[in-house]
Each structure stands twice: as structure tokens, then as C-alpha cells.
Amino acid sequence: MQLNQASRRKAKLKCALQGPSGSGKTKSALLIAYGLCGAWEKIAVIDTENRSADLYANLGPFKTLSLEPPYSPERYIQGIEICMDAGIEVIIIDSVSHEWDFILDYHSSLQGNSFTNWAKALPRHDAFVNKILQSSAHCLCTIRTKTEYVLSEKNGKMVPEKVGMKSVQRENLEYEFSVVWELDMMHRAKVSKDRTGLFGGKPEFIPTIQTGDMLLEWCEMGQDAEVPITYEQMLQMIRTCATISDLNALYYSYPKFQQVLTSEFTARKQQLNNIVNQPNQP
């Protein structure tokens, strides 16, 4: 455990677009995706909506991966890995609602105590969410919503009144995303969460390629993320240190290797000491 200076690093966007059927989630995601990478060939849609992404093939030659039932978290994870292996820069998961429906069905099929059975179901869902968050690609997730109504009294009559939209996904999933939009039937987006500061307090709008441009600029702010050093790379760096001062600098730069490679650091230090103390030959 170590304190570090806070610094803004470049990021990969993780966002969600939620709305009812026909609200334009898929097309909006595609336009934003193009703004993020500028190349249709670098965009892939993991499609659980009966190949609905193909309806937008006129936009450009983006890739599709049709996911058929069962919509298990593991199959979504496999789809994400296929996209990453293919060098895809923006992954659209259309939609993540099918995954949660699968988890609910799986949980209800388990025998025994319903409460304790969540310990079997939720780790599978958490693995799926973590795969999205840890992906090296931008990820845009669409989420189905259901309209909720309550009965209210107006002019002495009880009439249904719409009170909001309920996402077909695990409650509080929106906490995991940097941006969450709610789309209406006019394809207008209203931000419900915004860590970027680009959309908060602004009127509803129709997402375009320029929306993706704005988000890309935000993602590119800051330093490049550090590339993790492997154990083997660290060994090679120790062996090639030419001076004790270089070795000490390496030791303190990578605290996580100090304990596991103590013997290697000590051995190299002794080698360097022997070189320094070796008498000059005539």
C-alpha cells in the first residue's frame, strides 16, 4: 500500500445509453463510436438484438459479432476478447440487458435459499462488468428500459402517470460508467451521470459524431497510462544496470518488486561492487 501523487491519465471511455425500444440507442452509439476513433473498421458491435446493428450498415463498414442465446456473462466476455484480439478500438455492446436477464433466470433456477444463491450468481455478473471496465478499448453499452407508471388522482379520477424509466440491468450499474445518457423516443439524450463535465446542466441533444469527438478530447487529456513491467522485464533491467546508483534508482522506482526480487538486487549490487573494487591490471 503506497501513497501516490494524483495525476490525470488518458482514459478509455466507458459509457451507457439507456432507453426504450426505438429510442435510437444503437445508431447513437455508432455515431459516438466513430467520433471516438475516426474509422468504421475499428468499431465492432456485439449484437444481441437480432442483428439490428446491420440496419445501419450504410453508415460505414463497421464489424458485427452476433451473439445468440444463451446470453451468459461468459459469452459476452468471449465476445469482448474476440474484439480486442482483432484490434478493435471501440466496442459497442448492444445490449447488456440480456446478460442481466440471464443472471436472473440462472438465480431463479438454483435450489435452496434465494438470498445465499446470489453468492453463486453475482460473481459471474461482476466478471462481465470488470471485463468491460478493464478493456483496453472504448466501450459503449446500450441498456433497455421499461416505463414505470403510478396511479395518481386528477379531477377526482385515478389516472396512470409516468414516473420514470427502469433499466433492465442490475441496480446501480450506472456507477461504473463515466457517462450515462437516457434517450427518449425523439432520439434526444439527457445526461444522468457525467464525470467528464461536458454535458451536465446542458439541454437535451441528439448524439452525433461530434459528441464522440468531444469525448475523445476528454479521454486524451493527461499523461499516457503506465505500461506494467513484467517480472521477466524487471530481471533484465536489474542485470543490465551499469552502476550502483542506477540499481538503487530502479529499486525505489518499482516498490512492488523490492521484496520478490531482493536476492537479485543484492546479487547485482555485489557484482557491481566487485567491479569497482577490482584492482587495475598492468
N, C-alpha and C positions, 0 to 999 in steps of 0.2 A: 504494500500500500504506500503510495507516494503522492505528495502534493506537486502539481504542475501549474505553470502559468497558463491561464486561459488564453486561447487563441482561436480565431475564426479560420476554419479549414474549408476547402472546397467540398461540396456535398453532391450526392446523388439524390434527386428528388423522389420522395415517396408521398404520393397524394391520392386522394379518393374523390370520385364523382358519384354522388348518390341521387337517385330519383326514380320515379315510376317508369314503367314501360312506355316508350315513346317520347321520353324527355330529352333524348339526344346524347346519352352518355357515351356511346361508342364513337360517334363522329367527333364529339368534343374532345375525347381522349386522343383520337388520331391527329387532330389538328394541333393540340398541345404537344403531342409527341414529336411532330415534325418540327415545331419551333425549338424543341429541346436538342435535336440532333441534326436537322437540316438535310436528312437523307432518308427517303422512304425505305430503302433497302436495309437500314439499320433499325427498323421498327418491326416488332412482332406482336401479334395478338394471340394470347391463349384464350381460345373461344369456347365457351360452354353454352353459348346462346344459339345453338343450331346453325352455326356458320353465318350468323348475322353480320359479322365483320366483312364478309365477301360482298355485301351490298355496297360497300364504299371503296371497291377496288378501283373506281375511276379516279380516286384521289391520288393514287400512286402505287408503285409495286412493293407494298409492304408485305411482310411474311405473316402467315397464319398457322397456328397449331390447334387443330380441332380436338378438344377434349371430350371424350364420350364417358357415359356413366360406367362405373361408379365415380363420383366426384370426391374421392378421398383426398385428404391433405397430401398424402404421399404421391399421388398422381400429379397434383399441382406442382409439388416440389420437383418432380422429374421434369415437368414441362419447363419450369424456370431454368433448370440446369441445362436442358437442351438449347434453350435460347442463349444462355451465357456461353456455352461451348461454341455456338455459331457466331459469336462476336456481336450479338445484338446489343444496341446501346439503350433502347427504350423498350421495356416490356409492358404491354397492356394486358391486365388480367380481367377478362370480361365474361362472367363476373365472379367475385369472391363469395357471393351469396350461396351458390351451390355447395361450396365447401362447408359452410355452417349448417345447411340443411342436412348434409351427410353426417356431420357430427351429432346433430340432434337425433337423427334416426339411429345412429350407432349407439348412442347413450340409452335410448329407449329400448333397444334390443337386449341390453345387458341384464342378467339376472341379479337379484339381490337388492341391496339398499341403493336407492336412487342418488342420494347425496354422495356416498362414498364412490359410486361409479363414475362421478365426474373426474376422479383422480386417474381413471383409465382413458377418458375421452379427451380432456383438455390438453394433456401433453402433445397429442397429435396435432391439435389446432395450433398450439403455441409454436411447434416446429415449423408449421407453414408460415405463420406470421414472421417468425425470426428469419426465415429464408428470404422473404421479401425485404425486410429491413437490412439484412446483411448483403444483399445483392450488390454487385458492382455496376449494375445498370440502373437507370431511372425506372421506377415502377409506378404505373398508373392503374389503380384498381377501381372498377365500377361496382356499385352496390345497389341492389334492388331495394325499393322502399314500398311500404304499404301505407295507405292513407288511413288515419285513425279518426273516428268520429265520436262525439258525445252528444247526448240529448240535452238540449237547453230549452228553457221556457221563453217563448216570444209571443206576445199578444195573447197570452192565455193558452197557447198551444205548445206541445213538445215537438221540437223540430231538430233534426240532426245538424250538428255543427262540426266542421272540420277543425281539429285541434293540432294537427301536425303530421309528420311523416315518420314512420318507424322503420329503421334499417333492418334488412334481413341479413343480420350478422351478429356476432357476439357484442353484447353491450359494452360500450366504452372503447371499441376498436379504434375510433377516431383519434384517441390519444396517441396512437402510434405514428400518425401521419403529420407531415409539415403543413399540408394544406388540405382542407376538405370543403368541397362545394356541394350545394344542394341545387339540383336542376328542376325547373318546372316544365309544364307542357308547352311553353313557348320557347324552350331551349335556353332560358335565361339562368345564369348561375348566380347564386348568392353564397358568399363565403360564410361558413360556420366555424372554421378554425383557420388561423393564418399565422404561422411562425415567421413568414417572410416579411410581413409588414407591407406587402404590395397591394392587398385587396381589402384590408379591414376598414370599415367605415365608408366604403365606396358603394355606389348604386349597383344594382344587378346588371349583368352584361352577358353577351353571347360569346363563349370562348372561341378564340381564333388562333391562328399560327402565332400572332403577335403575343398572345398570352404565354405561349411556350418560350418565346424569345425573352420575355421579361423574367420568367422563372430560370432560364439558363443563365442569365446575367447574375441573378442572385446566387445560383449554385456555384458559379465560378469565382465569387468573391472569396478572398482569403488565400491561405497557403495550400500547397499540394499536400494531400494526406501522406503520412509517412508509410513507406513500404516496409512491412515487417521483415526483420532479419531472421533467417533460419539458423538452427543450431550449427549446421554444416558451414554456412557462410561465416558465422562468428568464429568457428575454429580456424578457418582460413585467414581471417583478419588478424587473429592472435598470432598465428605462425609467421605472418609477413610483417609484423611490427618491427621496425628497424632500430628503435630507441626505447629506453625505459619510459621516457616522457610520453611517447606515442602510446605505449602499452597502458600507462596509467590513465590517459585520456580516454582510451577505448573502454577500460574497466568502468569508469564512472559515467560514461555515456549510455551504457546498457545495464542498468541495475538488475534486470531480471535474469541476466546471465552470470552475475557475480558469484552466486552460490553454486550453481550447477557446473560452472567451469573454473572453479577455484584452483584445482590442480593444474589445469592447462595454463592459466595466467601465471601461477607460481613457477612452473617449469620454464616458460618462455622468459620470465624475468631472470631466472638463474642463468639461462643461456646468454642473455644479453650482458649480464654482469661478468660472465666468464670471458666474453669477447672484449669487454672494456678492460678487464684486468690482465688479459693475456700480454706477456712481455713482447716487445717488438723484436722481430727476427733480424739478425745482421744481414 
